[in-house]
Amino acid sequence: MRIPNFTDVLRARRVIGQHLTPTPMWSYPVLDASLRAKVYVKHENVQPTGAFKIRGGITILSSMDAEYRKHGVVAYSTGNHAQSIAYAAHLFGAPCVIAMPERANAEKVRAVRAWGAEVLLEGATVDEAATNAARVSVERGMRLIHADEADLVAGVATCYVEIFESMPDLDAVIVPVGSGTGVAAACLVAASMAPKCRVVAVQSEASPAAHESWRLGKCVTQSNRTIAEGLATGRGYALPQEIIRGKLADFILVSDASIRCAQRLMLTHAHTLSESAGSAAVAAVLSYPEDFAGQRIAVVCSGGNASEREMPEVLCADFKRESFERTVPIAAASA
Ligand SMILES: *Cc1c(COP(=O)(O)O)cnc(C)c1O
């Protein structure tokens, strides 16, 4: 297992600078008032694929030898990793196959195809898709790209370089977690650029595998039932776990109901349509207001690919009904 270092991040930044514009980080007074903190929203939802993962995809494709790259790449995913690899393969002219489960979100399948990738819809779960991807890799001599490679973490880390460059004295940065590449990247960069900034991870309590793996100090399997596609993983990933060990200030679990409320708050108070995973950091502040009151915090809006199906649920998200509100006054949440 190769652990990326800050030099890898700076190298990735040169590459990313050639292909992507830095994303904005903005604050909104009404959101600050609701969350009772100075909140900076890092807008990864405005990336060309609608999520931060594109930074990893471009970094990994650019690191491949041009001859090798001609043989193509294959990845497995239900969503934003798929779009990231498909986009990067398109950018570098590499053939690309994405293995997805049979019942994958039709909008995401459409987006992946639109970047020119071949989609293999087979198997009930992502794990079966992973097996299919491995088979394609052998049959066609394509490089298999996993969800937690060192170059992906280095690429994703460029997001945190942008954050700390524009705001060097943050008290905390809150990062939504699935496999953990994003939060590993945050830890890596904070250690070099902002050692006093607390890196806080957040995951849905309905899919707590990364949290449990961090707590127990070894990768474990957990139930995986969250509504937030970007956070829906059932196991811990070794590379990010290794990087965050001893570096993470806190790891918060939030309810899916609080994520929906946060999504609505982003819409009404920050003019931002985020997918559920993209609102998890705001859900962390809603759920544990005391931990962040009065502080300067960055919340990573990791993605904006909300499906048409979830939009009515976002608009109907009810501040009064759900249990997480025992910790947050209703007036504060809906101010
Ligand atoms: C993948 C993803 C995450 C989780 O990132 P990891 O690096 O897998 O922890 C969070 N939000 C969105 C929108 C994602 O696509």
PDBQT file of the ligand as one rigid body, heavy atoms in Angstrom, charges set to zero:
ROOT
HETATM    1  C1  LIG A 401     -17.861   9.690  -3.073  1.00  0.00    +0.000 C 
HETATM    2  C2  LIG A 401     -18.597  10.785  -2.435  1.00  0.00    +0.000 A 
HETATM    3  C3  LIG A 401     -18.429  11.063  -1.065  1.00  0.00    +0.000 A 
HETATM    4  C4  LIG A 401     -17.547  10.239  -0.179  1.00  0.00    +0.000 C 
HETATM    5  O1  LIG A 401     -16.223  10.342  -0.544  1.00  0.00    +0.000 OA
HETATM    6  P1  LIG A 401     -15.162   9.222  -0.157  1.00  0.00    +0.000 P 
HETATM    7  O2  LIG A 401     -13.905   9.721  -0.708  1.00  0.00    +0.000 OA
HETATM    8  O3  LIG A 401     -15.631   7.947  -0.800  1.00  0.00    +0.000 OA
HETATM    9  O4  LIG A 401     -15.187   9.114   1.322  1.00  0.00    +0.000 OA
HETATM   10  C5  LIG A 401     -19.119  12.141  -0.540  1.00  0.00    +0.000 A 
HETATM   11  N1  LIG A 401     -19.939  12.878  -1.290  1.00  0.00    +0.000 NA
HETATM   12  C6  LIG A 401     -20.120  12.651  -2.609  1.00  0.00    +0.000 A 
HETATM   13  C7  LIG A 401     -21.036  13.535  -3.371  1.00  0.00    +0.000 C 
HETATM   14  C8  LIG A 401     -19.449  11.589  -3.224  1.00  0.00    +0.000 A 
HETATM   15  O5  LIG A 401     -19.633  11.353  -4.534  1.00  0.00    +0.000 OA
ENDROOT
TORSDOF 0
